[in-house]
Amino acid sequence: MCGMTEFAKNWVGLKKTTGWLTQEEANFLFNKAAETKKLNGVVAEIGTFKGRSAIVMAVGGGTKVYCIDPMLPFKLDDGQPVGSPLADFKENLLIRGVADRVELIQKTSDEAAKEWTLPIRLLFIDGNHNYEYVRRDFDNFVPHVVRGGWVALHDTVGWAGPKKVVAESWADDKVIKVGEISAVQIM
């Protein structure tokens, strides 16, 4: 493994964790979690499924990641039941050695937002992809992002909800589009 980046070393095992986060997207989150360590704030994720992105950010940032997800059973678009991902989430954190760095807030993001007080240095929004949910996630948590912090939304390609929130956000002169990585829009 000589010459491999820190991310590449971790991706070897992590790619076995079920999830829709691509290697390119994971690399971005890994690096942003590391780069933002100097900022006052936490790493927060809305929607975590089985923990792939949470693990990436916990390892990259060497810090605690707060995952907000009710862990409810759900079905894929094709109707295939997924069940509750909670058991797999917990097992994946243990396997990757980050169980002590990931805190699950097992609530809807609306419920969690009512109690949220922590400053955020990196926010990853990847919860319910229906527009009204993505809009609320954005509106409820972006105000907690510190100056110099980052916001990333997943599945902005092919999903109308995240795509519309991103388009609306670019129209706001307080939000600066930094770029996109695959299906992740970065602000």
HUBELLIN-V882064 format. One record per residue. N is the residue number from 1. SS is DSSP state (alpha for helix, beta for strand, coil for the rest). NEAR is the number of other ideal C-beta (glycine too) atoms within 12 Angstrom. D_CENTER is the distance of its C-alpha to the mean C-alpha in Angstrom with 2 decimals. Layout:
N_SS_NEAR_D_CENTER ; N_SS_NEAR_D_CENTER
This chain:
1_coil_11_27.78 ; 2_coil_6_29.53 ; 3_coil_7_27.88 ; 4_coil_11_24.41 ; 5_coil_17_21.55 ; 6_alpha_20_19.52 ; 7_alpha_28_16.53 ; 8_alpha_19_19.04 ; 9_alpha_18_20.44 ; 10_alpha_33_17.23 ; 11_alpha_29_16.34 ; 12_alpha_17_19.75 ; 13_alpha_21_18.86 ; 14_alpha_37_15.18 ; 15_coil_22_16.01 ; 16_coil_18_17.92 ; 17_coil_32_14.89 ; 18_coil_23_14.56 ; 19_coil_31_11.66 ; 20_coil_27_11.43 ; 21_coil_37_9.42 ; 22_coil_23_12.45 ; 23_alpha_23_13.90 ; 24_alpha_19_13.89 ; 25_alpha_35_10.21 ; 26_alpha_38_9.64 ; 27_alpha_30_12.45 ; 28_alpha_33_11.10 ; 29_alpha_46_7.99 ; 30_alpha_39_10.69 ; 31_alpha_28_13.13 ; 32_alpha_36_11.44 ; 33_alpha_45_10.68 ; 34_alpha_28_14.36 ; 35_alpha_21_15.75 ; 36_alpha_35_14.63 ; 37_alpha_22_16.20 ; 38_alpha_14_19.27 ; 39_coil_24_17.82 ; 40_coil_16_18.33 ; 41_coil_30_15.15 ; 42_beta_36_12.28 ; 43_beta_50_8.65 ; 44_beta_50_6.85 ; 45_beta_46_3.95 ; 46_beta_47_5.89 ; 47_coil_44_6.71 ; 48_coil_45_6.55 ; 49_coil_37_9.87 ; 50_coil_34_11.53 ; 51_coil_43_9.17 ; 52_alpha_44_9.05 ; 53_alpha_51_5.70 ; 54_alpha_49_6.47 ; 55_alpha_46_9.87 ; 56_alpha_49_9.37 ; 57_alpha_50_8.15 ; 58_alpha_39_10.84 ; 59_alpha_35_13.38 ; 60_alpha_36_12.88 ; 61_alpha_37_12.97 ; 62_coil_21_15.44 ; 63_coil_28_14.23 ; 64_coil_29_12.93 ; 65_beta_45_9.32 ; 66_beta_38_9.46 ; 67_beta_45_7.82 ; 68_beta_42_9.34 ; 69_coil_38_10.69 ; 70_coil_27_14.44 ; 71_coil_27_14.56 ; 72_coil_19_17.23 ; 73_coil_14_19.02 ; 74_beta_21_18.50 ; 75_beta_12_20.01 ; 76_coil_14_18.95 ; 77_coil_12_20.53 ; 78_coil_7_23.56 ; 79_coil_8_24.13 ; 80_coil_10_23.33 ; 81_beta_12_22.36 ; 82_beta_23_19.34 ; 83_beta_18_20.26 ; 84_coil_19_18.16 ; 85_coil_32_15.57 ; 86_alpha_24_16.13 ; 87_alpha_17_18.75 ; 88_alpha_24_16.94 ; 89_alpha_37_13.80 ; 90_alpha_24_16.31 ; 91_alpha_19_18.33 ; 92_alpha_34_15.65 ; 93_alpha_33_14.82 ; 94_alpha_18_18.60 ; 95_alpha_20_19.29 ; 96_coil_33_16.98 ; 97_coil_17_18.38 ; 98_coil_37_15.44 ; 99_alpha_22_16.28 ; 100_alpha_14_17.62 ; 101_alpha_28_14.54 ; 102_beta_38_12.02 ; 103_beta_27_13.02 ; 104_beta_32_12.42 ; 105_beta_32_13.39 ; 106_coil_21_14.84 ; 107_coil_21_15.39 ; 108_coil_23_14.57 ; 109_alpha_36_12.61 ; 110_alpha_23_16.14 ; 111_alpha_17_17.61 ; 112_alpha_30_15.18 ; 113_alpha_28_15.61 ; 114_alpha_15_19.33 ; 115_alpha_16_19.15 ; 116_coil_26_16.44 ; 117_coil_15_18.28 ; 118_coil_26_16.25 ; 119_coil_24_15.73 ; 120_beta_38_12.25 ; 121_beta_33_12.24 ; 122_beta_45_8.67 ; 123_beta_47_6.54 ; 124_beta_55_3.38 ; 125_beta_46_5.26 ; 126_coil_43_5.66 ; 127_coil_44_8.45 ; 128_coil_29_12.12 ; 129_coil_31_12.94 ; 130_coil_19_16.34 ; 131_alpha_20_17.09 ; 132_alpha_18_18.11 ; 133_alpha_29_14.93 ; 134_alpha_37_12.68 ; 135_alpha_29_15.43 ; 136_alpha_26_15.47 ; 137_alpha_40_11.78 ; 138_alpha_38_12.40 ; 139_alpha_22_15.81 ; 140_alpha_28_15.09 ; 141_alpha_40_12.42 ; 142_alpha_33_13.14 ; 143_alpha_20_16.55 ; 144_alpha_31_15.20 ; 145_beta_32_13.83 ; 146_beta_23_16.62 ; 147_beta_15_18.83 ; 148_beta_20_17.58 ; 149_beta_35_13.91 ; 150_beta_39_11.26 ; 151_beta_46_9.27 ; 152_beta_48_7.49 ; 153_beta_46_7.69 ; 154_coil_44_7.58 ; 155_coil_36_11.00 ; 156_coil_35_13.09 ; 157_coil_20_15.91 ; 158_coil_14_17.73 ; 159_coil_27_16.10 ; 160_alpha_19_18.17 ; 161_alpha_29_15.99 ; 162_alpha_37_13.13 ; 163_alpha_26_15.97 ; 164_alpha_24_18.19 ; 165_alpha_36_15.92 ; 166_alpha_35_15.41 ; 167_alpha_21_19.19 ; 168_alpha_22_20.01 ; 169_alpha_30_17.97 ; 170_alpha_22_19.84 ; 171_coil_12_23.01 ; 172_coil_17_22.24 ; 173_coil_8_23.86 ; 174_coil_14_21.54 ; 175_coil_24_18.54 ; 176_coil_17_18.93 ; 177_coil_21_17.58 ; 178_coil_21_16.93 ; 179_beta_18_16.42 ; 180_beta_23_14.61 ; 181_beta_27_13.63 ; 182_coil_24_14.46 ; 183_coil_25_12.55 ; 184_beta_36_10.05 ; 185_beta_37_11.80 ; 186_beta_31_11.73 ; 187_coil_30_13.47
